[in-house]
Amino acid sequence: MRKQVRSLQLAVALTALLSQHTNGQILSLGKCPEVAVQPDFNADSYLGLWYEQEKYPFIFEFGGRCVTAEYGKNSDGTVSVFNRQQNVFTLAENTIRGSARIVEPAKLAVKFSIPFEVESPYWVLGTDYKSFAVVYSCNEIGGLFNTKVVWILTRDRTPPVDVMNQAYTVLDTAKLTRSYLIRTDQKNCNNIKKLLI
């Protein structure tokens, strides 16, 4: 009986996860944890090109390498979002465009039109604007579960160790585990266009 109840709970959780179209991949019990965001966040300083160094598993980046995110300013006050990656299986470059609105300082809501149009939280937990940023997204499912994603972004494709250590300190302070982090392959990325020819 316990096994059946546990299987039913898992099925309900997975169904809820898929039906909510959440983008998080780390499933946990309970509500999203309270985390502090970057104080005195300066959106203009945050704009520009970032290289993804590490992240929690994230289905929309499956098989991706050389992942970048570029942010700009739209005329309506929103932030333009342009994400790019190379698929390790096909060697094709995949891109997606979206926009983000600032909900509160350091708390944005990002929206992409593909594969479905839904806003997701995008919280900047910490950044020095010139070398690293730690981004967090958490979605609640019926108050019973939450799904989390964390990204570590850097301004350099191959950042020095001390930059990564600053990012890890932000995660540790927020009590977000590093154990789920997976490294993004950022090697030989200048050859993407040659590989595609």
One Martini backbone bead per residue (centre of mass of N, CA, C, O) as a GRO file, in nm:
protein
  197
    1MET     BB    1   0.058   0.063  -0.021
    2ARG     BB    2   0.296   0.258   0.004
    3LYS     BB    3   0.392   0.224  -0.287
    4GLN     BB    4   0.133   0.338  -0.419
    5VAL     BB    5   0.140   0.616  -0.285
    6ARG     BB    6   0.419   0.698  -0.389
    7SER     BB    7   0.349   0.670  -0.691
    8LEU     BB    8   0.119   0.877  -0.686
    9GLN     BB    9   0.284   1.119  -0.591
   10LEU     BB   10   0.477   1.120  -0.830
   11ALA     BB   11   0.264   1.152  -1.053
   12VAL     BB   12   0.151   1.419  -0.952
   13ALA     BB   13   0.411   1.581  -0.964
   14LEU     BB   14   0.472   1.542  -1.269
   15THR     BB   15   0.207   1.653  -1.374
   16ALA     BB   16   0.233   1.931  -1.248
   17LEU     BB   17   0.494   2.008  -1.378
   18LEU     BB   18   0.396   1.989  -1.676
   19SER     BB   19   0.132   2.166  -1.653
   20GLN     BB   20   0.303   2.433  -1.562
   21HIS     BB   21   0.564   2.479  -1.734
   22THR     BB   22   0.818   2.450  -1.591
   23ASN     BB   23   1.181   2.516  -1.581
   24GLY     BB   24   1.250   2.338  -1.363
   25GLN     BB   25   1.459   2.049  -1.231
   26ILE     BB   26   1.449   2.078  -0.917
   27LEU     BB   27   1.281   1.876  -0.698
   28SER     BB   28   1.078   1.986  -0.416
   29LEU     BB   29   0.961   2.028  -0.116
   30GLY     BB   30   0.757   2.282  -0.108
   31LYS     BB   31   0.840   2.591  -0.099
   32CYS     BB   32   1.004   2.849  -0.183
   33PRO     BB   33   1.279   2.980  -0.092
   34GLU     BB   34   1.420   3.227   0.078
   35VAL     BB   35   1.593   3.490  -0.100
   36ALA     BB   36   1.844   3.697  -0.162
   37VAL     BB   37   1.919   3.984  -0.336
   38GLN     BB   38   2.054   4.224  -0.506
   39PRO     BB   39   2.159   4.508  -0.400
   40ASP     BB   40   2.115   4.775  -0.584
   41PHE     BB   41   2.015   4.715  -0.862
   42ASN     BB   42   2.170   4.744  -1.201
   43ALA     BB   43   2.047   4.697  -1.505
   44ASP     BB   44   2.250   4.840  -1.697
   45SER     BB   45   2.508   4.681  -1.588
   46TYR     BB   46   2.387   4.391  -1.673
   47LEU     BB   47   2.417   4.428  -1.947
   48GLY     BB   48   2.493   4.194  -2.196
   49LEU     BB   49   2.743   3.954  -2.200
   50TRP     BB   50   2.706   3.601  -2.113
   51TYR     BB   51   2.854   3.312  -1.959
   52GLU     BB   52   2.797   2.986  -1.909
   53GLN     BB   53   2.923   2.768  -1.648
   54GLU     BB   54   2.676   2.693  -1.452
   55LYS     BB   55   2.412   2.445  -1.360
   56TYR     BB   56   2.122   2.329  -1.338
   57PRO     BB   57   1.929   2.123  -1.458
   58PHE     BB   58   1.802   2.188  -1.807
   59ILE     BB   59   1.598   2.103  -2.060
   60PHE     BB   60   1.647   2.354  -2.268
   61GLU     BB   61   1.981   2.264  -2.252
   62PHE     BB   62   2.000   2.004  -2.381
   63GLY     BB   63   2.304   1.954  -2.536
   64GLY     BB   64   2.458   2.211  -2.445
   65ARG     BB   65   2.692   2.455  -2.566
   66CYS     BB   66   2.810   2.761  -2.558
   67VAL     BB   67   2.654   2.938  -2.353
   68THR     BB   68   2.450   3.234  -2.397
   69ALA     BB   69   2.372   3.572  -2.271
   70GLU     BB   70   2.179   3.856  -2.392
   71TYR     BB   71   2.137   4.197  -2.284
   72GLY     BB   72   1.888   4.454  -2.330
   73LYS     BB   73   1.719   4.751  -2.442
   74ASN     BB   74   1.401   4.846  -2.456
   75SER     BB   75   1.175   5.099  -2.535
   76ASP     BB   76   0.961   4.987  -2.298
   77GLY     BB   77   1.175   4.888  -2.052
   78THR     BB   78   1.260   4.629  -2.130
   79VAL     BB   79   1.434   4.319  -2.167
   80SER     BB   80   1.644   4.174  -2.372
   81VAL     BB   81   1.665   3.826  -2.496
   82PHE     BB   82   1.966   3.623  -2.589
   83ASN     BB   83   1.998   3.286  -2.665
   84ARG     BB   84   2.288   3.058  -2.694
   85GLN     BB   85   2.371   2.740  -2.868
   86GLN     BB   86   2.527   2.425  -2.896
   87ASN     BB   87   2.473   2.118  -3.028
   88VAL     BB   88   2.632   1.814  -2.963
   89PHE     BB   89   2.478   1.636  -3.185
   90THR     BB   90   2.439   1.851  -3.446
   91LEU     BB   91   2.603   2.142  -3.427
   92ALA     BB   92   2.386   2.331  -3.388
   93GLU     BB   93   2.246   2.645  -3.365
   94ASN     BB   94   2.073   2.778  -3.085
   95THR     BB   95   1.796   3.010  -3.058
   96ILE     BB   96   1.652   3.268  -2.831
   97ARG     BB   97   1.384   3.494  -2.775
   98GLY     BB   98   1.315   3.764  -2.538
   99SER     BB   99   1.171   3.894  -2.228
  100ALA     BB  100   1.199   4.138  -1.956
  101ARG     BB  101   1.063   4.225  -1.646
  102ILE     BB  102   1.059   4.446  -1.384
  103VAL     BB  103   0.937   4.387  -1.064
  104GLU     BB  104   1.203   4.412  -0.902
  105PRO     BB  105   1.484   4.449  -0.770
  106ALA     BB  106   1.641   4.165  -0.916
  107LYS     BB  107   1.339   4.103  -1.031
  108LEU     BB  108   1.240   3.895  -1.290
  109ALA     BB  109   1.038   3.838  -1.593
  110VAL     BB  110   1.053   3.576  -1.819
  111LYS     BB  111   0.988   3.559  -2.185
  112PHE     BB  112   0.893   3.302  -2.411
  113SER     BB  113   0.739   3.182  -2.717
  114ILE     BB  114   0.927   2.926  -2.696
  115PRO     BB  115   0.703   2.674  -2.672
  116PHE     BB  116   0.584   2.878  -2.455
  117GLU     BB  117   0.395   3.134  -2.297
  118VAL     BB  118   0.588   3.213  -2.007
  119GLU     BB  119   0.658   3.320  -1.696
  120SER     BB  120   0.976   3.358  -1.529
  121PRO     BB  121   1.182   3.363  -1.284
  122TYR     BB  122   1.457   3.622  -1.239
  123TRP     BB  123   1.711   3.612  -1.006
  124VAL     BB  124   1.954   3.825  -0.867
  125LEU     BB  125   2.172   3.739  -0.613
  126GLY     BB  126   2.459   3.807  -0.762
  127THR     BB  127   2.685   4.088  -0.849
  128ASP     BB  128   2.956   4.286  -1.024
  129TYR     BB  129   2.898   4.303  -1.357
  130LYS     BB  130   3.216   4.226  -1.461
  131SER     BB  131   3.223   3.882  -1.390
  132PHE     BB  132   2.949   3.801  -1.220
  133ALA     BB  133   2.652   3.576  -1.188
  134VAL     BB  134   2.357   3.489  -0.993
  135VAL     BB  135   2.087   3.277  -1.084
  136TYR     BB  136   1.728   3.246  -1.000
  137SER     BB  137   1.471   2.981  -1.010
  138CYS     BB  138   1.124   2.955  -0.886
  139ASN     BB  139   0.859   2.709  -0.867
  140GLU     BB  140   0.529   2.650  -0.780
  141ILE     BB  141   0.332   2.346  -0.685
  142GLY     BB  142   0.056   2.369  -0.504
  143GLY     BB  143   0.248   2.403  -0.234
  144LEU     BB  144   0.422   2.115  -0.243
  145PHE     BB  145   0.619   2.218  -0.470
  146ASN     BB  146   0.948   2.272  -0.621
  147THR     BB  147   1.143   2.448  -0.874
  148LYS     BB  148   1.496   2.464  -0.960
  149VAL     BB  149   1.730   2.719  -1.080
  150VAL     BB  150   2.082   2.762  -1.156
  151TRP     BB  151   2.311   3.027  -1.250
  152ILE     BB  152   2.643   3.077  -1.382
  153LEU     BB  153   2.782   3.385  -1.473
  154THR     BB  154   3.011   3.534  -1.719
  155ARG     BB  155   3.220   3.750  -1.900
  156ASP     BB  156   3.402   3.506  -1.929
  157ARG     BB  157   3.460   3.207  -2.072
  158THR     BB  158   3.739   3.190  -1.881
  159PRO     BB  159   3.744   3.205  -1.565
  160PRO     BB  160   3.865   3.260  -1.279
  161VAL     BB  161   3.855   3.116  -0.974
  162ASP     BB  162   3.773   3.371  -0.803
  163VAL     BB  163   3.503   3.413  -0.952
  164MET     BB  164   3.371   3.143  -0.877
  165ASN     BB  165   3.395   3.184  -0.569
  166GLN     BB  166   3.197   3.420  -0.557
  167ALA     BB  167   2.955   3.258  -0.656
  168TYR     BB  168   2.958   3.039  -0.434
  169THR     BB  169   2.907   3.236  -0.200
  170VAL     BB  170   2.622   3.309  -0.286
  171LEU     BB  171   2.505   3.024  -0.260
  172ASP     BB  172   2.579   2.976   0.036
  173THR     BB  173   2.420   3.217   0.152
  174ALA     BB  174   2.141   3.098   0.017
  175LYS     BB  175   2.134   2.784   0.058
  176LEU     BB  176   2.250   2.662  -0.217
  177THR     BB  177   2.335   2.398  -0.373
  178ARG     BB  178   2.618   2.255  -0.554
  179SER     BB  179   2.548   1.948  -0.631
  180TYR     BB  180   2.378   2.023  -0.912
  181LEU     BB  181   2.605   2.123  -1.064
  182ILE     BB  182   2.688   2.192  -1.409
  183ARG     BB  183   2.908   2.207  -1.656
  184THR     BB  184   2.987   2.421  -1.916
  185ASP     BB  185   3.085   2.403  -2.237
  186GLN     BB  186   3.359   2.648  -2.346
  187LYS     BB  187   3.502   2.497  -2.578
  188ASN     BB  188   3.563   2.579  -2.899
  189CYS     BB  189   3.351   2.824  -2.979
  190ASN     BB  190   3.484   2.970  -3.233
  191ASN     BB  191   3.403   2.700  -3.426
  192ILE     BB  192   3.103   2.686  -3.491
  193LYS     BB  193   3.079   2.799  -3.781
  194LYS     BB  194   3.272   2.593  -3.909
  195LEU     BB  195   3.102   2.338  -3.831
  196LEU     BB  196   2.843   2.442  -4.006
  197ILE     BB  197   2.970   2.438  -4.310
   0.00000   0.00000   0.00000
